[in-house]
Amino acid sequence: MPARLSLAPLKALFPRSGSRAGPSGTAEVTDQTTDERSLEGKSKNANLDSDDEASLRNVAEAAEHDPDLNPGGLSFEEDTAGGAGRHLGVFSCTMLIVGRIIGTGIFSTPSSILGSVGSVGASLMLWVTGFILSACGLFIWLEFGTMFPRSGGEKVYLEAVYKRPRFLATYVFAANSILVGLTASGCIVFASNILEAAGHEATRWTTRGIAVGTICFAVLLHGLTPRLGVLVMNGLSVFKVVILLFVVITGWVVLSGRTSIQDPHVNFRNAFAGSSNSSNDYATAMFKVLYSYIGWSNVNYVLNNVKDPVRTLKIAGPLGLCICAALYLLANVAYFAVATKEEIINSGVTVASLFFGKVFGPQAQKALTVFVALSALGNVVTVTFALSRINQELAKEGLPLPFGNKFWASNWPTGKSPFPGLVLHMIPSIIIMIAPPPNVAYPFILNVQGYPIQAINLFVVIGLFWLRYHKPDVPRPFKVWLPVAFFFLASIVFLLVAPFIRPSNGVGDTPPLPYYLYCLVGIGVLLFGALYWFVLRQVPGYLGYTVVQRKEALSDGTFVTVNDYKKLQ
């Protein structure tokens, strides 16, 4: 072993979480009292029907008899203790999925997807394929979510499978979740559309200022008034469904021939004419389609707050995804009924704006900007709610963060919602809003967000097969059909490889940046997580220290894992 060096700089940046001072008001819990506290945490599992209570009991008993089944260092009862408890029902969970999936993509990305693949038929097939792939992923996540009904989503599933090297999966997932799990694009879209609706020039700094105010509003809403936050989130989700229903019904009227549109069926004759032959074009377009469907796993991130989590997840997941898929496909049909393929590709505006302008006139385009702005706001509010819970779960697991992980894991100041986790989500989003130029940065960021997610999904699906083989007798309230999982695995491999193939136009959709750069950046984010793990978990050993873990309970009942660096004797 090399000569022992001082760990003081490392400990200064990541102080010992064992200090008793701080807003979270902590108290150390010994191993002897942990079971006692866990029993007290069972009150959080109120509002469970008998079947769901039995499922949760089976989960806890399976982990007790086989510790390998317990993700991370906290038991099921410890992980679900503290906070607001179980208050989200089937409706709120369905709206959580709908509000996350339906953002601004359906109002704008159909034009760029059509431009990539070259034909209306291929474009519609991609939207159908995106739904099928999302449904396959949903069924896999349903199996994991009912096996491990706790908040965190992929974090939990990776920790349940990839236990060696210890904590590596957690750190890699954390890098993607914290650094790339952003709401910057939604905030920018809200700001630009609000300015346009108000008749003000959308200058760069005005737009950025409103965007920063938007995410601050979402953080304060969920952090200080959690009940109101859920009501606002549900209301905006219902509003988005109503707007898309209006687009769909208008499209039916246009197709009936009772409007001024001369030939609403022109795009559906020889619909596959002009289709691209480049796999890169289809992969890039599919990333955009799948990004438009992102959110089908949203309930998996907040299961600690869900009533009857097993039952609710099995209902809300398929229901929310099917609502969005039907609206997406029918909205695309409506767009293609109103405008020609060339008009959509060359419009220079969102396809929804073109749609409203041709059907209702220029005044309707102004109203659309308000609709798009509110849809973007709803997406920001929903994403912020879910991702803050992931940040809290990462901190509870002992992820070293500045100022100590206990603060970021706490429900300070209300005791009901993870305000620090909300702030942790807000910081990188604000940096992305302010730092880069938007015209190139935002399309690039959308692609970067999509690529590492697919890499994480790859390891989650492989983990499903590993658990099926090595733990066949684990209670599984829901089991995905294995051919569905194999199909989803094959699609992930394609989406990871195809973007490196040169596109037909030679430059991709984010010039002057190289077409493959977003893939490399996405891989770099995951590698940064691995480097972070190496520095925080392996380097202390070379410096003469060991990392000792213990559990503590915060004043609101939340359990956290605390890391102490102790000198080797």
VENWOZI-V21034 format. One record per backbone hydrogen bond with DSSP energy under -0.5 kcal/mol. CO is the residue of the C=O (numbers start at 1). NH is the residue of the N-H. Records with the same first field share a line. If there is no record, write none. Layout:
CO: NH, NH
//
This chain:
7: 11
8: 12
9: 13
10: 14
13: 15, 403
16: 19
22: 25
24: 555
27: 553
30: 33, 34
31: 35
33: 37
34: 38
35: 39
36: 40
37: 41
39: 42
40: 43
41: 44
42: 45
43: 46
44: 86
49: 53
50: 54
51: 55
52: 56
53: 57
54: 58
55: 59
56: 60
57: 61
58: 62
59: 63
60: 64
61: 65
62: 66
66: 69
67: 70
69: 71
75: 79
76: 80
78: 81, 559
82: 85
85: 87
87: 89
88: 307
89: 93
90: 94
91: 95
92: 96
93: 97
94: 98
95: 99
96: 100
97: 101
98: 102
101: 103
104: 107, 108
105: 108, 109, 110
107: 352
108: 111, 112
109: 113
110: 114
111: 115
112: 116
113: 117
114: 118
117: 276
119: 123
120: 124
121: 125
122: 126
123: 127
124: 128
125: 129
126: 130
127: 131
128: 132
129: 133
130: 134
131: 135
132: 136
133: 137
134: 138
135: 139
136: 140
137: 141
138: 142
139: 143
140: 144
141: 145
142: 146
143: 147
144: 148
148: 150
150: 153
152: 155
153: 156, 157
154: 158
155: 159
156: 160
157: 161
158: 161, 162
161: 163
165: 168, 169
167: 171
168: 172
169: 173
170: 174
171: 175
172: 176
173: 177
174: 178
175: 179
176: 180, 181
177: 181
180: 182
183: 187
184: 188
185: 189
186: 190
187: 191
188: 192
189: 193
190: 194
191: 195
192: 196
193: 197
194: 198
195: 199, 200
196: 199
201: 203
203: 207
204: 208
205: 209
206: 210
207: 211
208: 212
209: 213
210: 214
211: 215
212: 216
213: 217
214: 218
215: 219
216: 220
217: 221
218: 222
219: 223
220: 224, 225
221: 225
225: 229
226: 230
227: 231
228: 232
229: 233
230: 234
231: 235
232: 236
233: 237
234: 238
235: 239
236: 240
237: 241
238: 242
239: 243
240: 244
241: 245
242: 246
243: 247
244: 248
245: 249
246: 250
247: 251
248: 252
249: 253
250: 254
251: 255
252: 256
253: 258
254: 257
263: 266
265: 268
266: 269
268: 270, 271
270: 273
271: 120, 121
272: 275
278: 282
279: 283
280: 284
281: 285
282: 286
283: 287
284: 288
285: 289
286: 290
287: 291
288: 292
289: 293
290: 294
291: 294
293: 296
295: 298
297: 300, 301
298: 301
299: 302
300: 153, 303
302: 305
303: 306
305: 87, 88
306: 309
308: 312
309: 313
310: 314
311: 315
312: 316
313: 317
315: 319
316: 320
317: 321
318: 322
319: 323
320: 324
321: 325
322: 326
323: 327
324: 328
325: 329
326: 330
327: 331
328: 332
329: 333
330: 334
331: 335
332: 336
333: 337
334: 338
335: 338, 339
340: 344
341: 345
342: 346
343: 347
350: 354
351: 355
352: 356
353: 357
354: 358
355: 359
356: 360, 361
357: 361
361: 364, 365
362: 365, 366
363: 367
364: 368
365: 369
366: 370
367: 370, 371
368: 372
369: 373
370: 374
371: 375
372: 376
373: 377
374: 378
375: 379
376: 380
377: 381
378: 382
379: 383
380: 384
381: 385
382: 386
383: 387
384: 388
385: 389
386: 389, 390
387: 391
388: 392
389: 393
390: 394
391: 395
392: 396
393: 397
394: 399
395: 398
396: 561
401: 404
404: 407, 408
405: 409
406: 410
407: 410
411: 415, 417
412: 419
416: 84
417: 419
418: 422
419: 423
420: 424
421: 425
422: 426
423: 427
424: 428
425: 429
426: 430
427: 431
428: 432
429: 433
430: 434
431: 435
432: 436
437: 440, 441
438: 442
440: 444
441: 445
442: 446
443: 447
444: 448
445: 449
446: 450
447: 451
448: 452
449: 453
450: 454
451: 454, 455
452: 456
453: 457
454: 458
455: 459
456: 460
457: 461
458: 462
459: 463
460: 464
461: 465
462: 466
463: 467
464: 468
465: 469
466: 470
467: 471
471: 474
481: 484, 485
482: 486
483: 487
484: 488
485: 489
486: 490
487: 491
488: 492
489: 493
490: 494
491: 495
492: 496
493: 497
494: 498
497: 500
498: 501
503: 506
507: 510
510: 513
514: 517
516: 519, 520
517: 521
518: 522
519: 523
520: 524
521: 525
522: 526
523: 527
524: 528
525: 529
526: 530
527: 531
528: 532
529: 533
530: 534
531: 535
532: 536
533: 537, 538
534: 538, 539
538: 541, 542
539: 542, 543
540: 545
541: 544
544: 568
546: 548, 566
548: 564
550: 562
551: 29
552: 560
553: 27
554: 557
558: 554
560: 552
562: 550
563: 17
564: 548, 566
566: 546
//
